[in-house]
C-alpha cells in the first residue's frame, strides 16, 4: 500500500487532490492543513510521497520542501502550483522538491506525475538498501591538480563510510578533515612544490605561486593517486603525489607547543590526532592513513541509521 500525504490549507483543494488520488487502487491518502502539521504527520506515518500546496499559513510549501529534504531525504515532495506562486515554486524545486503539478491541471496530470515520481523514488530507495548491504569497498582514483576534485573526493569517501556504516557522523567529519589536509599537502607541497615556509612568510604569495604552477610544466602535468579501502573494521587511504618528495624524518613534531601556531604543522597535527596511523614512505611522496573502528562506536552508528 502506497501512502500519500496531501498538504493544503484549503479544505476544498485538499479533498479534490485526495479524491483524485484515492481513485488509484493501492493508494492510501492522509491529510495535513499546513507545513507544520505535515511534519507531524510525517513522523507518525512515514508516507511514500508528499503532495503540497505552495501558499499556506504557519509553514508554506517552500519551507516544507526544505524541511522534508533535511529530515526525510528519501521521501519525494511534489508541489501543487497556482497562478502567482511560480517564483516560489522554482525556489522550492531548487531547495528539495522533486516535481510539481499545476492545480489547474490536477485532473489531467496528477496521477501520471505521482506515478513517475514514485517510480524514481523506489529506484533510489532500492539503491540505498543495496548500498547498506555492501561490506567491503576498494577503489583507486588519479586526479589532476584541481582543488575542487580533491574536495569532492573527500565528500565521496565520507559518503562511502556512511553507506558502509563504518563510523558515526562526528568521526566521519574528523576523518574527512584529516584526509583533506593530506590531499592538500600532496597538492601544494608535493606536486606544486610550494614551500610551507613561504606560507608563513607571505600568505598571498604562497597561493599566487600555487595558482601559477597549476598551468606550468612540470607541475601541471603531475597527478595525485589515491587508493581507498573500506571494510567493517577500518578505513585505509594511501595518497601519492609525483613531486620530488622530502625526508619524513625531518618533519617537526606538530604536537610540540612551540609548533602549534605554525601554519606548516597544522595539517600534520590534525592527521595524527584524528587518525590511528600516518606513515610516509622513505621518499616522502606517499602517505598511508588508517583509521580503525572501535567497538564503542557500533551503538552510535546503529542509532544514527534510524535518524
C-alpha positions as CSV (number, residue, x, y, z in Angstrom):
1,X,0.0,0.0,0.0
2,X,1.4,3.4,-1.1
3,X,0.7,6.3,1.4
4,X,0.5,9.8,0.0
5,X,0.4,12.9,2.3
6,X,-1.7,15.8,0.8
7,X,-1.0,19.2,2.4
8,X,-3.2,22.2,1.7
9,X,-4.8,24.8,4.0
10,X,-8.0,24.9,1.8
11,X,-10.4,22.1,2.5
12,X,-11.8,22.0,-1.0
13,X,-8.4,21.8,-2.6
14,X,-7.3,19.1,-0.1
15,X,-10.4,17.0,-0.9
16,X,-10.1,17.5,-4.6
17,X,-6.5,16.3,-4.8
18,X,-7.2,13.5,-2.3
19,X,-10.2,12.3,-4.2
20,X,-8.2,12.0,-7.4
21,X,-5.5,10.0,-5.7
22,X,-7.9,7.7,-4.0
23,X,-9.3,6.5,-7.3
24,X,-5.9,4.8,-7.8
25,X,-6.0,1.2,-6.5
26,X,-3.5,0.7,-3.8
27,X,-3.0,4.3,-2.8
28,X,-3.9,5.5,0.7
29,X,-4.2,9.2,1.3
30,X,-3.7,11.1,4.5
31,X,-4.0,14.9,5.0
32,X,-2.4,17.9,6.7
33,X,-3.6,21.5,6.6
34,X,-0.2,23.3,6.7
35,X,3.5,22.5,6.6
36,X,3.9,22.2,10.4
37,X,1.0,19.7,10.5
38,X,2.6,17.9,7.6
39,X,5.9,17.3,9.6
40,X,3.8,15.9,12.4
41,X,2.1,13.5,10.0
42,X,5.4,12.5,8.5
43,X,6.7,11.5,11.9
44,X,3.5,9.4,12.6
45,X,3.1,7.7,9.2
46,X,6.3,8.0,7.1
47,X,4.4,8.3,3.8
48,X,5.9,7.3,0.4
49,X,5.3,10.8,-1.1
50,X,4.2,14.3,-0.1
51,X,1.9,16.4,-2.3
52,X,1.8,20.0,-1.0
53,X,0.3,23.4,-1.8
54,X,2.7,26.3,-2.1
55,X,0.9,29.2,-0.3
56,X,-0.1,28.2,3.3
57,X,0.0,29.8,6.7
58,X,2.4,28.8,9.5
59,X,4.7,26.9,7.1
60,X,4.5,27.3,3.4
61,X,5.4,24.8,0.6
62,X,9.0,26.2,0.2
63,X,9.7,25.8,3.9
64,X,8.2,22.3,3.9
65,X,10.3,21.3,0.9
66,X,13.4,22.3,2.8
67,X,12.4,20.5,6.0
68,X,11.5,17.3,4.1
69,X,14.8,17.3,2.3
70,X,16.7,17.8,5.5
71,X,14.7,15.4,7.8
72,X,13.3,12.9,5.4
73,X,15.6,12.9,2.4
74,X,14.2,9.7,0.8
75,X,10.6,11.0,0.7
76,X,9.9,12.9,-2.5
77,X,7.8,16.0,-2.4
78,X,5.5,17.3,-5.3
79,X,4.4,20.9,-5.4
80,X,0.8,22.0,-6.4
81,X,1.3,25.3,-8.0
82,X,-1.2,28.0,-8.7
83,X,-1.1,31.3,-10.6
84,X,1.2,33.7,-8.8
85,X,3.3,31.1,-7.0
86,X,5.7,30.4,-9.9
87,X,8.7,32.1,-8.4
88,X,8.3,30.4,-5.0
89,X,7.8,27.1,-6.8
90,X,11.1,27.5,-8.6
91,X,12.8,28.2,-5.3
92,X,11.2,25.1,-3.8
93,X,12.4,22.9,-6.7
94,X,16.0,24.2,-6.1
95,X,15.7,23.5,-2.4
96,X,14.4,20.0,-2.3
97,X,11.1,19.5,-4.1
98,X,11.1,16.6,-6.6
99,X,8.3,17.6,-9.0
100,X,5.3,19.9,-9.5
101,X,1.8,19.9,-10.9
102,X,-0.5,22.8,-11.7
103,X,-3.7,23.0,-9.7
104,X,-5.5,23.9,-12.9
105,X,-4.5,20.6,-14.4
106,X,-4.8,18.2,-11.4
107,X,-7.4,16.0,-13.0
108,X,-5.3,15.6,-16.2
109,X,-1.8,15.4,-14.8
110,X,-1.8,14.5,-11.1
111,X,-1.9,10.6,-11.3
112,X,0.8,10.4,-14.0
113,X,3.2,12.8,-12.2
114,X,2.7,10.9,-8.9
115,X,3.4,7.6,-10.6
116,X,6.5,8.9,-12.3
117,X,7.9,10.4,-9.1
118,X,7.1,7.2,-7.1
119,X,9.0,5.1,-9.7
120,X,12.1,7.2,-9.4
121,X,11.8,7.2,-5.6
122,X,11.5,3.5,-5.5
123,X,14.7,3.1,-7.5
124,X,16.6,5.4,-5.2
125,X,15.4,3.6,-2.1
126,X,16.3,0.2,-3.6
127,X,19.8,1.5,-4.3
128,X,20.1,2.8,-0.8
129,X,19.1,-0.6,0.6
130,X,21.7,-2.2,-1.7
131,X,24.5,0.1,-0.6
132,X,23.6,-0.6,3.1
133,X,24.5,-4.3,2.3
134,X,27.9,-3.6,0.9
135,X,30.5,-4.8,3.4
136,X,33.8,-4.1,1.6
137,X,34.8,-1.5,-0.9
138,X,38.1,-0.6,-2.6
139,X,38.9,1.9,-5.4
140,X,41.7,4.0,-6.9
141,X,41.4,7.4,-8.4
142,X,44.0,9.5,-10.3
143,X,43.5,13.3,-10.0
144,X,45.0,16.3,-11.7
145,X,45.9,19.3,-9.7
146,X,42.4,20.6,-9.1
147,X,41.3,21.5,-5.6
148,X,37.6,21.0,-6.4
149,X,38.3,17.4,-7.3
150,X,40.2,16.8,-4.1
151,X,37.3,18.3,-2.1
152,X,34.8,16.2,-4.0
153,X,36.8,13.1,-3.3
154,X,36.7,13.8,0.5
155,X,32.9,14.1,0.3
156,X,32.7,10.8,-1.7
157,X,34.8,9.0,0.8
158,X,32.6,10.2,3.7
159,X,29.6,9.0,1.7
160,X,31.2,5.6,1.3
161,X,31.9,5.4,5.1
162,X,28.2,6.3,5.8
163,X,26.9,3.7,3.4
164,X,29.2,1.0,5.0
165,X,28.3,2.3,8.5
166,X,31.9,2.2,9.5
167,X,31.9,5.4,11.6
168,X,29.4,7.7,13.3
169,X,28.9,11.1,11.8
170,X,31.1,13.0,14.1
171,X,34.0,10.7,13.4
172,X,33.4,10.8,9.7
173,X,33.8,14.6,9.8
174,X,37.1,14.3,11.7
175,X,38.4,11.7,9.2
176,X,37.3,14.0,6.3
177,X,39.2,16.9,7.8
178,X,42.4,14.8,8.1
179,X,42.1,13.4,4.5
180,X,41.6,16.9,3.1
181,X,44.8,18.1,4.8
182,X,46.7,15.1,3.4
183,X,45.4,15.8,-0.1
184,X,46.2,19.5,0.2
185,X,49.8,18.6,1.2
186,X,50.1,16.4,-1.8
187,X,48.8,19.2,-4.0
188,X,50.7,22.2,-2.7
189,X,53.9,20.8,-1.3
190,X,54.1,17.6,-3.4
191,X,53.1,18.3,-7.0
192,X,53.4,22.1,-7.0
193,X,56.5,22.2,-4.7
194,X,55.3,25.3,-2.9
195,X,57.1,25.6,0.4
196,X,55.2,25.8,3.6
197,X,57.8,28.3,4.7
198,X,56.6,30.7,2.1
199,X,53.1,30.5,3.6
200,X,54.4,31.6,6.9
201,X,56.3,34.5,5.3
202,X,53.8,35.7,2.7
203,X,50.3,34.2,2.6
204,X,49.3,35.9,-0.7
205,X,52.5,35.0,-2.5
206,X,52.0,31.3,-1.4
207,X,48.7,31.0,-3.2
208,X,49.7,33.1,-6.1
209,X,52.7,30.8,-6.8
210,X,50.5,27.7,-6.4
211,X,48.0,29.1,-8.9
212,X,50.7,29.9,-11.4
213,X,52.3,26.5,-11.2
214,X,48.9,24.8,-11.9
215,X,49.5,26.0,-15.5
216,X,53.3,25.4,-15.7
217,X,55.2,22.3,-16.6
218,X,56.3,20.0,-14.9
219,X,54.0,20.9,-12.1
220,X,50.7,21.0,-14.1
221,X,51.5,17.5,-15.6
222,X,51.7,15.8,-12.2
223,X,48.9,13.7,-10.7
224,X,47.8,12.6,-7.3
225,X,46.9,8.9,-7.0
226,X,44.5,7.9,-4.1
227,X,43.8,4.3,-3.2
228,X,40.9,3.8,-0.7
229,X,40.0,0.5,1.1
230,X,36.9,0.2,3.3
231,X,35.8,-2.7,5.5
232,X,33.7,-3.1,8.7
233,X,36.8,-2.6,10.9
234,X,38.8,0.3,9.3
235,X,39.3,2.8,6.5
236,X,42.7,2.9,4.8
237,X,43.7,5.6,2.3
238,X,47.0,5.9,0.5
239,X,47.8,9.3,-1.2
240,X,50.8,9.6,-3.6
241,X,52.0,12.6,-5.4
242,X,54.5,12.9,-8.3
243,X,56.7,15.6,-6.6
244,X,60.3,15.2,-5.6
245,X,59.3,14.3,-2.0
246,X,61.1,15.1,1.2
247,X,62.8,13.5,4.2
248,X,60.0,12.5,6.6
249,X,62.5,12.2,9.5
250,X,62.9,16.0,9.3
251,X,59.2,16.7,10.0
252,X,58.8,18.7,13.2
253,X,56.6,17.3,15.9
254,X,53.3,19.3,15.4
255,X,52.2,18.5,18.9
256,X,55.1,20.4,20.4
257,X,53.7,23.6,21.9
258,X,56.3,25.6,20.0
259,X,54.9,24.4,16.7
260,X,51.2,24.6,17.3
261,X,50.9,28.1,15.9
262,X,52.9,27.4,12.8
263,X,50.7,27.0,9.6
264,X,53.1,24.3,8.3
265,X,52.3,22.0,11.2
266,X,48.5,22.3,11.3
267,X,47.7,19.6,8.7
268,X,50.0,17.1,10.2
269,X,48.7,17.7,13.7
270,X,45.1,17.1,12.5
271,X,46.1,14.0,10.6
272,X,47.9,12.5,13.6
273,X,45.2,13.5,16.1
274,X,42.2,12.2,14.1
275,X,43.8,9.0,12.6
276,X,45.4,6.0,14.1
277,X,48.3,5.7,11.7
278,X,50.1,8.2,9.5
279,X,53.0,6.6,7.7
280,X,55.2,8.2,4.9
281,X,57.4,6.2,2.5
282,X,61.1,6.9,2.6
283,X,60.9,9.3,-0.4
284,X,58.1,11.3,1.3
285,X,55.8,11.5,-1.7
286,X,53.4,8.8,-0.4
287,X,51.4,8.7,2.9
288,X,49.3,5.9,4.2
289,X,46.4,6.9,6.5
290,X,44.5,4.4,8.7
291,X,41.5,4.8,11.0
292,X,40.2,1.8,12.9
293,X,36.7,1.5,14.3
294,X,36.4,0.9,18.0
295,X,33.6,-1.3,19.3
296,X,32.0,1.5,21.3
297,X,31.1,3.3,18.0
298,X,28.9,0.4,16.9
299,X,25.9,1.5,19.0
300,X,26.3,5.1,17.8
301,X,26.2,4.0,14.2
302,X,23.1,1.9,14.7
303,X,21.3,4.8,16.4
304,X,22.3,7.2,13.6
305,X,20.9,4.8,11.0
306,X,17.4,5.4,12.4
307,X,17.7,9.2,12.4
